[in-house]
C-alpha cells in the first residue's frame, strides 16, 4: 500500500484517486502516522456489502431440489495401540 503525507495527498488528489482505483488502497499519513485509507468505490462496496446468508446461498443453488443419495461408510475403524 502506498503511503502519502497529507499535504502531498491534498496537492495530488486526482492522482491519489486514480491510484486507488488502479493499484488498490492508498494510505494517508499525518505527521508520519497512519490517519486514513482511500479505497476505490468498488473496493468500498466489497467491504461494506453484507455477506450472503448461507440459507440464501443454498436456496439459489442450481442443485436445489435435487435428490442426493448419501451413503455412510460402514467399515470398522482401524485398530491401534496406545
N, C-alpha and C positions, 0 to 999 in steps of 0.2 A: 504494500500500500504506500503510495507516495504521500509524503508529509509536506504541508505548506504552512509557512508562517502567515498569520492573519493579514498583515499588510500586503504580502505577496498575493494572497488569495483574493483580497479586495481589488487589487490592481489588475489581476489577470482572471477575473471571474469567468469570462467566456471560455478561456482555455481550461479552467478548472472543471466547468460543466461538461465540456467535450471529453475530457479525460475520464470523468466519472462514467460517462456513457460508454466509452470505448475500452478503458482499461480496468474499470472497477472502482471501488470506494476510494475516496481521497480524504486523507486526514488533515484537519486544520488545527494548528497549534497556536497557543497564546503564551508568550514568554517561555517557549520551549516545551510546554506541557500540552498533551492532547486535550483538545476542547470540544471538537465536533468532527463528524464524518459526513461528507457529502456523497450520496449514492444516487444512481440513476433512478428514474421513475419505475422502470421495470424491476430493478432490484428491491426498491421500496415495496412494491406490490407483493413480491415473493416473501418478503419478511413480515408483512402485515396481514396477508390474506390467511384466514384460519384454515388449518389443515382439514381435509375432508374426513368426516367421521367414518369409522370402519363400517358401520351399518350401511351408510350411503354407498361406500365403495362396493360392498357386496351386492347391494340392490342394482347397481349399474353394471355389474359383471355380465359379460356375454354368456357365461355359464349358468346364470340364474335359471333355476327350474330344471337344470339337467339332473338326471338320475345318476348319482355316483354310487358305485358299489365299493364299499371299503371293507376289506377283509383284514383280520388281525392275524399276525404270525403266531401260530400256536406251538412252535417248537420250544423245548425246555431251555432254560438259561444254562450257560456253561458252568461246569464245576470249577471251583477254585479253592485254594488253601490260603489260610491267613498266617 
